[in-house]
Amino acid sequence: MEMKNKIIEKIKSDYSGWAGGVNKEAIDVVESLIKNYDINIEDYETTEEFIEALEDEGYINEVVDNYVPIYNNDLYYWVKGNGHFVMEAMQEYGYEIKNIESFEKMIQLGYYYQLENLVKEVLWNDWIEDYNKQKIKH
């Protein structure tokens, strides 16, 4: 449990400038992945192994999906400044607009794409390795 708490503390410290919106949600997602899922971070020697386990179980997709807004007003507000993520998501996932419902789904996909990439950016640091180095020094 100490390792989880120390890593979460370090992440929050390193990303303290990420205030509000999707950036804050990315930190919340990472914290949830470390704290709330049936994978013990202490069982892994590298951060890469931990991330692979999270991906294999589908946990990253599950948690990110739970943070995507479901109300159109929230999505329309977000898309004003983030349309490029929608376009990137369409290219990444091969999505096509067919009607207004698919347009709204496309915006959700863009939000998901941005949040997933931010989560992976936070995760892809050597948190476990850094923790183990600090533990050895003490």
Rosetta blueprint (number, residue, H / E / L):
1 M L
2 E H
3 M H
4 K H
5 N H
6 K H
7 I H
8 I H
9 E H
10 K H
11 I H
12 K H
13 S H
14 D H
15 Y L
16 S L
17 G L
18 W L
19 A L
20 G L
21 G H
22 V H
23 N H
24 K H
25 E H
26 A H
27 I H
28 D H
29 V H
30 V H
31 E H
32 S H
33 L H
34 I H
35 K H
36 N H
37 Y L
38 D L
39 I L
40 N L
41 I H
42 E H
43 D H
44 Y L
45 E L
46 T L
47 T H
48 E H
49 E H
50 F H
51 I H
52 E H
53 A H
54 L H
55 E H
56 D H
57 E H
58 G L
59 Y H
60 I H
61 N H
62 E H
63 V H
64 V H
65 D H
66 N H
67 Y H
68 V L
69 P L
70 I L
71 Y L
72 N H
73 N H
74 D H
75 L H
76 Y H
77 Y H
78 W H
79 V H
80 K H
81 G H
82 N H
83 G H
84 H H
85 F H
86 V H
87 M H
88 E H
89 A H
90 M H
91 Q H
92 E H
93 Y H
94 G L
95 Y L
96 E L
97 I L
98 K L
99 N L
100 I H
101 E H
102 S H
103 F H
104 E H
105 K H
106 M H
107 I H
108 Q H
109 L H
110 G H
111 Y H
112 Y H
113 Y H
114 Q H
115 L H
116 E H
117 N H
118 L H
119 V H
120 K H
121 E H
122 V H
123 L H
124 W L
125 N L
126 D L
127 W H
128 I H
129 E H
130 D H
131 Y H
132 N H
133 K H
134 Q H
135 K H
136 I H
137 K H
138 H L
